[in-house]
Amino acid sequence: MIARKFLVSGRVQGVGFRWFVQRTADSLGLNGYVRNMRDGRVEVWAEGPAERVEALRLELAGGSRWAMVTGVEEQAVEYVGEHDGFLITY
């Protein structure tokens, strides 16, 4: 099990991107959260098997139907296993 934090930039707020991330992460069986940041980016914390976290990263880079992703920063973080499910937080 691994954990990653992603910072997604572009037109990713106000276009249903957080719901897209939640649905995608749920379908992959990942735990964590997604939230808007004040600077216009979206933060994603994902925990789970490495291949599923990588699949989420690829989906983030592609974006949702109405989003326009211009960048995805990835940071390896310590797996803590404290998340139960995948939530949209505020």
C-alpha positions as protocol buffer text, in pm:
chain_id: "A"
residue {
  index: 1
  type: MET
  ca { x: 0 y: 0 z: 0 }
}
residue {
  index: 2
  type: ILE
  ca { x: 120 y: 349 z: -87 }
}
residue {
  index: 3
  type: ALA
  ca { x: 1 y: 706 z: -42 }
}
residue {
  index: 4
  type: ARG
  ca { x: 37 y: 999 z: -280 }
}
residue {
  index: 5
  type: LYS
  ca { x: -63 y: 1363 z: -274 }
}
residue {
  index: 6
  type: PHE
  ca { x: -148 y: 1519 z: -608 }
}
residue {
  index: 7
  type: LEU
  ca { x: -191 y: 1889 z: -682 }
}
residue {
  index: 8
  type: VAL
  ca { x: -391 y: 1934 z: -1000 }
}
residue {
  index: 9
  type: SER
  ca { x: -383 y: 2269 z: -1181 }
}
residue {
  index: 10
  type: GLY
  ca { x: -581 y: 2417 z: -1467 }
}
residue {
  index: 11
  type: ARG
  ca { x: -955 y: 2472 z: -1494 }
}
residue {
  index: 12
  type: VAL
  ca { x: -1041 y: 2225 z: -1219 }
}
residue {
  index: 13
  type: GLN
  ca { x: -1270 y: 2421 z: -987 }
}
residue {
  index: 14
  type: GLY
  ca { x: -1637 y: 2483 z: -1056 }
}
residue {
  index: 15
  type: VAL
  ca { x: -1653 y: 2214 z: -1325 }
}
residue {
  index: 16
  type: GLY
  ca { x: -1739 y: 1900 z: -1124 }
}
residue {
  index: 17
  type: PHE
  ca { x: -1378 y: 1787 z: -1103 }
}
residue {
  index: 18
  type: ARG
  ca { x: -1395 y: 1684 z: -736 }
}
residue {
  index: 19
  type: TRP
  ca { x: -1692 y: 1459 z: -807 }
}
residue {
  index: 20
  type: PHE
  ca { x: -1508 y: 1309 z: -1102 }
}
residue {
  index: 21
  type: VAL
  ca { x: -1209 y: 1235 z: -876 }
}
residue {
  index: 22
  type: GLN
  ca { x: -1429 y: 1083 z: -605 }
}
residue {
  index: 23
  type: ARG
  ca { x: -1612 y: 855 z: -850 }
}
residue {
  index: 24
  type: THR
  ca { x: -1285 y: 747 z: -1012 }
}
residue {
  index: 25
  type: ALA
  ca { x: -1112 y: 680 z: -680 }
}
residue {
  index: 26
  type: ASP
  ca { x: -1416 y: 489 z: -552 }
}
residue {
  index: 27
  type: SER
  ca { x: -1419 y: 272 z: -864 }
}
residue {
  index: 28
  type: LEU
  ca { x: -1050 y: 195 z: -805 }
}
residue {
  index: 29
  type: GLY
  ca { x: -1111 y: 107 z: -439 }
}
residue {
  index: 30
  type: LEU
  ca { x: -887 y: 386 z: -308 }
}
residue {
  index: 31
  type: ASN
  ca { x: -912 y: 575 z: 20 }
}
residue {
  index: 32
  type: GLY
  ca { x: -842 y: 944 z: 72 }
}
residue {
  index: 33
  type: TYR
  ca { x: -990 y: 1279 z: -15 }
}
residue {
  index: 34
  type: VAL
  ca { x: -1016 y: 1554 z: -273 }
}
residue {
  index: 35
  type: ARG
  ca { x: -1054 y: 1925 z: -199 }
}
residue {
  index: 36
  type: ASN
  ca { x: -1031 y: 2266 z: -361 }
}
residue {
  index: 37
  type: MET
  ca { x: -739 y: 2487 z: -264 }
}
residue {
  index: 38
  type: ARG
  ca { x: -752 y: 2864 z: -235 }
}
residue {
  index: 39
  type: ASP
  ca { x: -499 y: 2907 z: -517 }
}
residue {
  index: 40
  type: GLY
  ca { x: -732 y: 2741 z: -771 }
}
residue {
  index: 41
  type: ARG
  ca { x: -572 y: 2397 z: -769 }
}
residue {
  index: 42
  type: VAL
  ca { x: -730 y: 2076 z: -644 }
}
residue {
  index: 43
  type: GLU
  ca { x: -554 y: 1858 z: -386 }
}
residue {
  index: 44
  type: VAL
  ca { x: -597 y: 1481 z: -398 }
}
residue {
  index: 45
  type: TRP
  ca { x: -474 y: 1242 z: -126 }
}
residue {
  index: 46
  type: ALA
  ca { x: -492 y: 879 z: -237 }
}
residue {
  index: 47
  type: GLU
  ca { x: -404 y: 559 z: -53 }
}
residue {
  index: 48
  type: GLY
  ca { x: -411 y: 205 z: -187 }
}
residue {
  index: 49
  type: PRO
  ca { x: -226 y: -46 z: -403 }
}
residue {
  index: 50
  type: ALA
  ca { x: 45 y: 116 z: -617 }
}
residue {
  index: 51
  type: GLU
  ca { x: -109 y: 16 z: -952 }
}
residue {
  index: 52
  type: ARG
  ca { x: -446 y: 166 z: -856 }
}
residue {
  index: 53
  type: VAL
  ca { x: -292 y: 492 z: -733 }
}
residue {
  index: 54
  type: GLU
  ca { x: -105 y: 512 z: -1064 }
}
residue {
  index: 55
  type: ALA
  ca { x: -432 y: 454 z: -1251 }
}
residue {
  index: 56
  type: LEU
  ca { x: -583 y: 747 z: -1060 }
}
residue {
  index: 57
  type: ARG
  ca { x: -285 y: 967 z: -1153 }
}
residue {
  index: 58
  type: LEU
  ca { x: -342 y: 890 z: -1520 }
}
residue {
  index: 59
  type: GLU
  ca { x: -712 y: 977 z: -1486 }
}
residue {
  index: 60
  type: LEU
  ca { x: -626 y: 1304 z: -1308 }
}
residue {
  index: 61
  type: ALA
  ca { x: -394 y: 1403 z: -1592 }
}
residue {
  index: 62
  type: GLY
  ca { x: -670 y: 1337 z: -1846 }
}
residue {
  index: 63
  type: GLY
  ca { x: -926 y: 1533 z: -1647 }
}
residue {
  index: 64
  type: SER
  ca { x: -1300 y: 1522 z: -1657 }
}
residue {
  index: 65
  type: ARG
  ca { x: -1533 y: 1622 z: -1936 }
}
residue {
  index: 66
  type: TRP
  ca { x: -1548 y: 1991 z: -1842 }
}
residue {
  index: 67
  type: ALA
  ca { x: -1208 y: 2035 z: -1679 }
}
residue {
  index: 68
  type: MET
  ca { x: -885 y: 2140 z: -1848 }
}
residue {
  index: 69
  type: VAL
  ca { x: -589 y: 1997 z: -1658 }
}
residue {
  index: 70
  type: THR
  ca { x: -259 y: 2175 z: -1722 }
}
residue {
  index: 71
  type: GLY
  ca { x: -47 y: 1998 z: -1461 }
}
residue {
  index: 72
  type: VAL
  ca { x: -37 y: 1726 z: -1197 }
}
residue {
  index: 73
  type: GLU
  ca { x: 228 y: 1748 z: -925 }
}
residue {
  index: 74
  type: GLU
  ca { x: 287 y: 1424 z: -737 }
}
residue {
  index: 75
  type: GLN
  ca { x: 438 y: 1384 z: -393 }
}
residue {
  index: 76
  type: ALA
  ca { x: 507 y: 1053 z: -216 }
}
residue {
  index: 77
  type: VAL
  ca { x: 370 y: 1075 z: 137 }
}
residue {
  index: 78
  type: GLU
  ca { x: 368 y: 836 z: 428 }
}
residue {
  index: 79
  type: TYR
  ca { x: 92 y: 579 z: 417 }
}
residue {
  index: 80
  type: VAL
  ca { x: -111 y: 619 z: 736 }
}
residue {
  index: 81
  type: GLY
  ca { x: -423 y: 421 z: 656 }
}
residue {
  index: 82
  type: GLU
  ca { x: -650 y: 661 z: 844 }
}
residue {
  index: 83
  type: HIS
  ca { x: -892 y: 725 z: 559 }
}
residue {
  index: 84
  type: ASP
  ca { x: -1204 y: 513 z: 521 }
}
residue {
  index: 85
  type: GLY
  ca { x: -1342 y: 554 z: 171 }
}
residue {
  index: 86
  type: PHE
  ca { x: -1282 y: 851 z: -57 }
}
residue {
  index: 87
  type: LEU
  ca { x: -1437 y: 1183 z: 43 }
}
residue {
  index: 88
  type: ILE
  ca { x: -1487 y: 1529 z: -95 }
}
residue {
  index: 89
  type: THR
  ca { x: -1371 y: 1768 z: 178 }
}
residue {
  index: 90
  type: TYR
  ca { x: -1399 y: 2143 z: 208 }
}
